[in-house]
Amino acid sequence: GRVTEAGYEDRDGEEYAYQVQLDDGDLIKAPLDDDECIRAARRAPVRGRTVKQLLEEGGWVLRRGRKHNIYKRTVGGVSQTYTQAATPSDRRAVQNQRAQLRRLDERVEEGTGAAAA
């Protein structure tokens, strides 16, 4: 499966952390307090997706940018900040950014709180 939406409300106004489309086409809604569904969404394949797609799917919002892009999000009452260089100089920058985003997702799953990356 893959995450199709992050941080959204359905027609009834109920908030969900993720919407995951399974390989068979079915959609799963992961409520903000459903750790099992959030873990399932976290295991969705990342390979081939851009960092921009991961940021959008994770519910990250660009707050400001200049030399660094500052993204923020709140998931399940946990506020997080992610900082990204505007012009990465490392050939492994994309892999490192994916890893940072994955670790921030894991912190939300574990309930260990906010941290800047």
N, C-alpha and C positions, 0 to 999 in steps of 0.2 A: 504494500500500500504506500500511499504518499499523503502528506499533509496538503490539503487543498485550501484551507483557511485557518487563520489563527486570530484569536481574540475577536469574536463576533457575536452578534445577537441573532436569534432566530425570529420567526414571524410573531411569536408569542412574547417576545422581549426577554427570553431567558438567555443568559450569557453562557458561552462555551469557550474553553481554552483553545480547542482545536477541532477541526473537522478533518477526518481521514477517509480517503477513498481507498478501499481495499482493492486487491488485484481482480476480484470478481465483479467490481463495479459498485458494490454496496458502500454506503456512507455511514461512518460511525461518528457520533458527536461525543466529544470528551468534555464533560462538565468541569468547571474550575476546580472542584474538590475531588475529582475521580483520578486518583494517582495511577491506577492500572491503565486507564485510557491514555493518560499523558505519557506513560512509559511506552505504550504501543505506538503513539505518534512519534516519539523520540527515536524509535527504532526504524522508522520509515527511511528508505534509502536516501542518502545525501549525495552520492556520487553523481556528477554531471550537472548538479544545480549550482548556479552562481551564488556568490556571497549575497548579492542583492536579493535573490529569491529566498535565501535562508532568512535574511532580515525581515522580509515581508511576511513570510510564513510564521516567523516567531513573534510577530506583533510589534516589532521594533519601529520606533518613530524617530526620524531625524530631527533633532532639536536645534542643532547648529552645526555649521561646517565652515572651515577656513583651511588651516593647515591640517586639522584633524576633523573628522566627522564624529559627532557625538550623538549616539542613539540612546533612547530610553524606552523602557516598557515596564508595565506592572502586570504581574501574573499571580493570581491567587493572593493578592494583598502584598506581594513581594515586589519592591521597586528595584530595577536593575539598570545599570549604565554600561554601555559598550562603546569604546573609543577605537576609531579606525584611522590610520594615517591616510591623508588625502592622496598622497602619491607614495605607495609602498616601494621600498627600495630592495627588498629581499626577494629572491626568486621563489622562496617558499611562502610568500605572504598569504596566498589564497589558502593553502593548507593550514597555516597558523591561524588565520581568521576563522576557518571552519571549526578548528579545535577549540578556540576561545568561545565561540557560540555554543558548541556542544557542552562545554564545561558549565556555562551559565545555565543552560537548560537542565543539566544534572543537578545544579544547586537548587533550582526550583523544585525538582522532583524530590530531592532529599529534605527540602524544607530548611536548608541552612541559610537562606536569606540572600540579601543583596550584596553584590560586590562588583566593583568596576573591573573591566578587563582591558 
